[in-house]
Amino acid sequence: MKKFTENDIFVNTIKVYPKVRFFIHSGTVLFNDTRNSGVLLNDFLLGATGENPSPVPAGVIITEDGEYLLTEDGTFIIIE
Amino acid sequence: MATKKPYLFAPKEASLGALKTISTSQFVSSDYGTILSGSDYAYSSSISADFLLENHDDSKIRALKNTLNSYRYLSNHYTFSSSYGDKSQQTMRLVSIPSIFYGSSIKKGSISCKWYVTGTLIAELQDIKRNGELIQIGPSGSNGSGSVAGVVLYNEGFLLLTGSWSLHNTYTDTFESDLTYYPPAWKYYMNTGSNGDYLTPSSSFDIEFDGLNYIQTLTMMAHAEKGELNHSNNPTYVKYDPNIKTTSTGSSFLVENSDKEIKNILKTDYIDIEPKFEKITYISQIGIYDDNKNLIAIAKLANPVRKRQTDNFIFKMKLDI
């Protein structure tokens, strides 16, 4: 039997159920009530799908970590 | 601003392997070691719907044969070929949902497919038995209510809709490419057309479901014991007195003045009585250190917490990893 001490670190897995909605009309698909102009990938991965995910500025790439990365001549710059 | 996306590339080597998009003449004329690049990798993911006509024998459906048959124990409607029909021959709508939208799988029983005609709900499908059968549940009294219109593959993210009964008494539209007017049926679900001739603007469709995702988390506890963490080096922790110098400095030293009095910030309801002195701090952030005492992270509180000498706090910090 393990006795917990003050400095123990707990690693757990939590189960989340992100809500997803597609609305389709006349050749247009609305994702979660927002016309999909770019949605953060980790919005899904973290189960934090917002009603209005912020659109991605032109020229900005989003990594799978959800970071915004600006690329210019192969140099990656993290913007906040 | 130049934007670079990941792209395919392969150098010309002695094995003479080349990307399909590189022409033979370009490949032959290139020197060995030349990097030949192909197209950009796809950087988007979308829901898609394929309409498969009768006797289609489509490769996408054939690829799902073993998967469908593996769920036979849940419902006979999954069976690839049975008394309910042969899926390689039936007219059907195959809806494909990429896993980026749901994570590990779609939550069983959470899916709902609705069909609206000029804003009025004409039919709805749900998996009320949670066995993957998409059953028409409404509106009450609608044609085909209670019938199974298709199946859903929760782990793989596919919907196969084969229901062919009419969902409306009067409304018809050009759901097929032959431009003939047909009444709405589940096999035409998500058909909106792609050009002026095929558009079906009266119909709109709604798919809702819950994804299922597992997130690793790390939880740490930070302890603020009684009588500890009640002192601060913040300049505002001591009382301001213009007559007392805060620090003495020289060419090789800087000394804090020990005569500075700690400010008493204990709350009192009286203005003429100084309350009994007590050391109070406000904890505003918690530093997280590694084994070598390097500061690796800082957790900030939304509101600083008042810490009296008699208080004993445990701060719980959780991090998604």
Interface residues (C-beta under 8 A of the other chain):
Chain A: E6 N7 D8 I9 F10 V11 N12 T13 I14 K15 V16 Y17 P18 K19 V20 R21 F22 F23 I24 H25 S26 G27 T28 V29 L41 F44 L45 L46 G47 G59 I61 L70 T71 E72 D73 G74
Chain B: M1 A2 T3 K4 K5 Y43 S46 I47 I100 F101 Y102 G103 K107 S110 M190 T192 G193 S194 L199 T200 P201 S203 S204 F205 D206 I207 E208 F209 D210 G211 L212 N213 Y214 I215 Q216 T217 L218 T219 M220 M221 H223 D320 I321
